[in-house]
Amino acid sequence: MKRRHFLLSALAASAAPMALRAEAFEVTRTDAEWRAMLTQTQYNVMRRESTEPPRSSPLNTNKAEGTYHCRGCDLPLYPSWSKYESGTGWPSFYSPLPNAIATKVDNRSFQTRNELHCRRCGSHLGHIFGDGPKPTGQRHCLNGVSLVFRAA
């Protein structure tokens, strides 16, 4: 019986994304609390590291001045001045606010990428690519469902 319990526990733990298991975050919630506060799409992206369909977020075309915040904990993440049109179908930025994001290596999809998540609650945001504009040369390609825009 102990072996069965161990195997079931290991299987359940492996279903949760590695980024969420490996780090301790300032803002923590139970899975039930996350599910209660997020839509199914938001939950899949933010807690299970899924990706929203391209061109599905109204934030992709938003050009207003303000700040983009984490939907999971309201931490300010990106200033509107660092947003640009990348042509990818997802909101893209070249520079986050200081101490806003954290990264981890993502080897899913048969390639190595740098995954972005909120440093305070661990919510999945998107990925960093090296084809962005100056001055950083980075493209932070984000899921709009992970963000909340606050106008200036």
C-alpha positions as CSV (number, residue, x, y, z in Angstrom):
1,M,0.0,0.0,0.0
2,K,2.8,2.4,0.8
3,R,4.4,1.8,-2.7
4,R,1.1,2.6,-4.4
5,H,0.7,5.8,-2.4
6,F,4.3,6.8,-3.3
7,L,3.7,6.1,-7.0
8,L,0.4,8.1,-7.1
9,S,2.0,11.0,-5.2
10,A,5.0,11.1,-7.6
11,L,2.6,11.0,-10.6
12,A,0.5,13.8,-9.2
13,A,3.6,15.9,-8.5
14,S,4.9,15.4,-12.1
15,A,1.6,16.8,-13.5
16,A,2.4,20.3,-12.0
17,P,4.8,22.5,-14.0
18,M,8.3,22.4,-12.8
19,A,8.6,26.1,-12.4
20,L,5.7,26.1,-9.9
21,R,7.2,23.2,-7.9
22,A,10.8,24.4,-7.8
23,E,10.4,27.9,-6.4
24,A,8.8,29.4,-3.3
25,F,6.9,32.6,-4.1
26,E,5.7,35.5,-2.0
27,V,2.1,35.1,-3.2
28,T,0.8,31.5,-2.9
29,R,-2.6,30.1,-3.4
30,T,-4.1,26.6,-3.4
31,D,-5.0,25.1,-6.7
32,A,-8.7,25.6,-5.8
33,E,-8.1,29.3,-5.1
34,W,-6.3,29.7,-8.4
35,R,-9.2,28.0,-10.2
36,A,-11.8,30.1,-8.5
37,M,-10.1,33.4,-9.5
38,L,-9.2,32.6,-13.1
39,T,-11.1,31.5,-16.2
40,Q,-10.2,28.1,-17.5
41,T,-8.0,29.7,-20.2
42,Q,-6.2,31.9,-17.7
43,Y,-5.7,29.0,-15.4
44,N,-4.3,26.8,-18.2
45,V,-1.8,29.5,-19.3
46,M,-0.8,30.9,-15.9
47,R,-0.7,27.7,-13.8
48,R,-0.1,25.0,-16.5
49,E,2.2,26.9,-18.8
50,S,-0.1,26.7,-21.8
51,T,-0.3,29.3,-24.6
52,E,-3.3,31.4,-25.7
53,P,-4.1,31.4,-29.5
54,P,-2.3,34.2,-31.4
55,R,-4.2,37.4,-32.0
56,S,-6.8,36.4,-29.3
57,S,-5.8,39.0,-26.8
58,P,-7.1,42.6,-27.0
59,L,-3.9,43.7,-25.3
60,N,-2.0,42.8,-28.4
61,T,-3.3,45.9,-30.2
62,N,-3.4,48.1,-27.0
63,K,-1.4,51.3,-27.5
64,A,-2.5,53.3,-24.4
65,E,0.0,54.6,-21.9
66,G,0.2,52.7,-18.6
67,T,1.5,49.6,-17.0
68,Y,0.9,45.9,-17.6
69,H,0.4,43.9,-14.3
70,C,0.4,40.3,-13.4
71,R,-3.2,38.9,-13.3
72,G,-2.2,36.6,-10.5
73,C,-0.9,39.1,-8.0
74,D,-1.1,42.6,-9.5
75,L,2.6,43.1,-9.6
76,P,3.6,45.7,-12.2
77,L,5.6,43.9,-14.9
78,Y,6.0,46.0,-18.0
79,P,5.7,49.7,-18.9
80,S,3.7,50.5,-22.0
81,W,6.7,52.3,-23.5
82,S,8.5,49.0,-23.9
83,K,5.6,47.4,-25.8
84,Y,6.0,47.1,-29.6
85,E,4.4,45.4,-32.5
86,S,6.3,42.2,-33.2
87,G,3.9,40.7,-35.8
88,T,3.7,37.5,-33.8
89,G,0.1,37.9,-32.6
90,W,1.0,38.2,-28.9
91,P,1.8,41.3,-26.8
92,S,5.5,41.8,-27.0
93,F,7.9,43.9,-24.9
94,Y,11.6,44.6,-25.0
95,S,12.2,45.5,-21.3
96,P,10.4,44.5,-18.0
97,L,10.2,46.7,-14.9
98,P,13.0,46.0,-12.4
99,N,12.6,42.9,-10.2
100,A,9.3,42.0,-11.9
101,I,10.0,38.7,-13.8
102,A,12.0,35.6,-13.3
103,T,13.0,33.0,-15.9
104,K,13.7,29.3,-16.2
105,V,14.8,27.0,-19.0
106,D,11.9,25.5,-20.9
107,N,12.8,22.4,-23.0
108,R,9.3,21.6,-24.1
109,S,8.4,21.8,-27.8
110,F,11.6,20.1,-28.8
111,Q,13.6,23.3,-28.3
112,T,15.3,25.2,-25.5
113,R,13.6,28.5,-24.7
114,N,13.7,30.9,-21.7
115,E,10.3,30.9,-20.0
116,L,9.1,34.0,-18.2
117,H,7.1,34.0,-15.0
118,C,6.0,36.5,-12.4
119,R,8.7,36.6,-9.8
120,R,6.1,37.2,-7.0
121,C,3.4,34.5,-7.7
122,G,5.0,32.2,-10.3
123,S,2.4,32.8,-13.0
124,H,3.5,31.8,-16.5
125,L,3.8,34.9,-18.7
126,G,5.4,33.7,-21.9
127,H,9.0,33.4,-23.4
128,I,12.0,35.5,-24.2
129,F,13.4,35.5,-27.7
130,G,16.6,37.2,-29.1
131,D,14.9,38.9,-32.0
132,G,13.6,42.1,-30.4
133,P,14.4,45.7,-31.0
134,K,17.2,47.9,-29.5
135,P,18.2,48.6,-26.9
136,T,17.8,45.1,-25.4
137,G,17.4,43.0,-28.5
138,Q,14.9,40.9,-26.6
139,R,11.3,40.0,-27.4
140,H,9.3,39.2,-24.3
141,C,6.4,37.4,-26.0
142,L,3.6,37.3,-23.5
143,N,0.2,35.7,-23.1
144,G,-2.4,38.5,-22.8
145,V,-4.5,36.4,-20.4
146,S,-1.7,36.6,-17.9
147,L,-1.8,40.4,-17.9
148,V,-4.0,43.3,-16.7
149,F,-3.5,46.7,-18.2
150,R,-3.7,49.8,-15.9
151,A,-3.9,53.1,-17.8
152,A,-1.6,56.0,-16.7
